[in-house]
Amino acid sequence: MGGSRDGHTSALELGEYPTARTSASEDRERPSGDASNPYADTGLRNDEDEGSEDELLLDPNLPDDPRERRRSHAEEAFVAGGEDADGKAHEAEDSPYPEVRAAVRNYDEDLPCNTLRAWTIGLMLVVLGASMNTLFSLRQPSISVGPLIAQIISWPMGHGWHRFMPEKTFYFRGKPIPLNPGPFNIKEHSIVVVMAGVSFSVAYATDIILAQLVFYKQDFGMLFQLLLTISTQSLGYGIAGMMRRFLVYPASMIWPGNLVSVTLLNAMHETNDTPDPTVLGGSMPRYRWFGLVTVAAFFYYFIPGFLAQFLSVFAFATWLAPQNAVVNQLFGGQTGLSLLPITFDWTQIAGYVGSPLIPPWHAIANTLVGVIVFFCFGSAVLHFNGAWYGNFLPMSDSNTYDNMGNRYDTSRILTADFTLDEAAYKNYSPLFISTTFAMSYGLSFAAISSLIVYTYLHNRKQIWKQYRNSTTESPDIHMKLMQKYKEAPTWWYMSLFGLMLLLGFVTVLAYPTNLTWWAFLLAVAISFGFSLPIGIIEAITNNRIGLNVLTEFIYGYIQPGRPLALMIFKTFGYITMSQALSFVGDLKFGHYMKIPPRTMFMAQVVATTFSCFIQILVLNLALGSIPNVCEPDQADHFTCPGGRVFFAASVIWGLIGPDRMFSPGSIYSGLFVFFVIGAVVPVGIYFAIKRWPKSPIRYAMAPIIFGGAGAIPPATPLNYLSWGIVGFIFQFWIKKRHFAWWSRLNFLTSSGLDLGLALATLFIFFAFTMHEIEPPQWWGNTVVDSTMDMQGTAIQVKVMDGQTRFGPDVW
């Protein structure tokens, strides 16, 4: 839901599962295609010549056997307190798709949802989530409070409102507005979840603002920031409105990611929460367990986060040889490969990738294969063999460098109007990036081609069949039930689209952005044109093919040398479509939950717009009040990792341009071979599955192998490897051996750990950082900063004063 933050162009968007709507922190800014919520799209394939109702729709919640899937859903609902006692799922008329039948009720309840309570709780959580995530996005590792947390904490808030608020009624224009409309119901809860989903993800445009203010030293004022953020976040609503008849109404457009959200909401509102004393914590109410985990996580974080910081990155090998570059490159957790991934800090485990208690094990395993093969092994081999002049550069970071090993000084090649000065560029230096940064670009190229080939091989028949059905099929039970509500008129969406288009024109033309009017329209046209085909793919497979690389390539070639213009073009060309499909996914969620469409429209638009103001306000306050913010050595790790990578991408694709960076004869031209690798590997896996259908190879997914580690850099293998270890424990071992505990408390444990960490981080920031209270000065805190890894100086060969530069002689 909502616009993902592409602070690091990830190849695959790691969505908030089980809420399974795009979150973005998700959407990091790495040049790549992305698949929305890849961990919700890693089921088995559909290789039969003829489709059937038992085809798997890439939903990892669902077991391999369709009959087992139906049993599993019933088991999980029972363990979580959700026996479908009324038996309505067995009525004659239901969805033709078993996944939908297993998750979505085929009846509607006459419950109020457009209530003062729902709006108050929703807007309170918008303020909380948008402000926290904006602040945390500046931190390394970043922390994200996802919509799942809003879904969980709004439940006791709603029930507390019902218990303590007086039963009074206000009147507005003659219409009664009850202060306490009765018990907190599932439709009100759904509205809160939708508002959280569209607002919690940090707006992509904030990275443009960070790059401008911090790295380019360019400030157009807060009005420009608001216009840019609101227009980029909301332009997709018009596209979403026009796509409803193709992507929302047909039963064949399933949107598998929504099914888990629906299942969880249904379980939360069942009245027979039966305790299970046979499992740890099973004898207490589930929300008491959630509260205990939250409190424990809150107090625990003070140990690795303040009192004993060496526990956060437990790279003991670097403490033994703090000034040995090779040791720090291999075992460092900040700029190294973390070959001994030890951490006792939930921030390191879940900060960049999200909670490992959420994705299924085989999706985690696919990601780990990519990390080990391409980063731990591949990057090490390339780096120590001098590829891309790596011996003069750090092993892993997101900065850009010149041919003297210094940070690339973009001011030396910028004209007064912030475009490229070609003569100055030729007299200065080509641009260099770290080995893992270069590898990440190659993998992002492979992720694009592999996702296209993978979708063609495994889902083409299913996509075509269900698209054909969508144009001819009769309304299913859910569409029939929704017909009793007034539809939000198309002119509402089109009016909003026209207004946002006008704001976009004002943004790019009234300020010196260097983006021409026709390039702006081209960006919007790209988003509009790709929304339907990519939306069909996502609605059926849960894979979303991203347009960030495509837009960077297009603009980098047609108007090179304009970094700000490229950032804006990419945002309107990529995020507009991404937002549109996220909004469509929300509309399908509302369709399943039987939320009146006009209420859905208002909830989405109000929450999105309100969050833009919150995010811009918090961003400016943070930049103005945090000492040394965005500096690599900032004491509290507010180093702006996403904004730094976004800035680097603007230099690579916008200022210098893809022609100088990747064309034949350039330093990084070899990375284009990853397009071929990405296209070939899915074919090899496909035929291997045909040859050995029962082997573990059937779980391999090339798009996740290539794109799952989309946050490296600024993330490091430490983040992914420790995430994978914890994921193995919970998503494989505990789920297999203690399924009753896993079904009842796993998601609540994940949310409690995330919420406790977020609250502790806020407390440390406001109580200690803002009052300049330093952590205790003892070995456990001072050793952290004594290594080359933490200082960012783990470089094998340094260019000394007076020595010859490295790199090519001509560029």
Buried (B, 14 or more C-beta within 10 A) or exposed (E): BBBBBBBBBBBBBBBBBBBBBBBBBBBBBBBBBBBBBBBBBBBBBBBEEEBEEBBBBBBBBBBEEBEEBBEBBBBBBBBBBBBBEEEEBEEEEBBBBBBBBBBBBBBBEEBBBBBBBBBBBBBBBBBBBBBBBBBBBBBBBBBBBBBBBBBBBBBBBBEEBBEEBEEEEEEEEEEEEBBBBEEBBBBBBBBBBBBBBBBBBBBBBBBBBBBBBBBBEBEBEEEBBBBBBBBBBBBBBBBBBBBBEBBBBBBBBBBBBBBBBBBBBBBBBBEEBEBBEEBEBBEEEBBEBBBBBBBEBBEBBBBBBBBBBBBBBBBEBBBEBBEBBBBBBBBBBBBBBBBBBBBBBBBBBBBBBBBBBBBBBBBBBBBBBBBBEBBBEBBBEBBBEEBBBBBBBBBBBBBBBBBBBEEBEBEEBBEEEBBBBEEEBEEBBBBBBBBBBBBBBBBBBBBBBBBBBBBEBBBEBBBEBBBEBBEEBEEBBBBEBBEEBEBBEEEBBBBBBEBBBEBBBBBBEEBEBBBBEEBBBBBBEBBBEBBBEBBBBBBBBBBBBBBBBBBBBBBBEEBBBBBBBBBBBBBBBBBBBBBBBBBBBBBBBBBBBBBBBBBBBBBBBBBBBBBBBBBBBBBBEBBEEBEEBBEBEBBBBBBBBBBBBBBBBBBBBBBBBBEBBBEEEBBBEBBBEBBEBBBBBBBEBBEBBEEEEEEEBBBBBBBBBBBBBBBBBBBBBBBBBBBBBBBBBBBBEBBEEBBBBBBBBBBBBBBBBBBBBBBBBBBBBEEBBEEEEEBEEEEBBEBBEBBBBBBBBBBBBEBEEEEEEBBEEEB
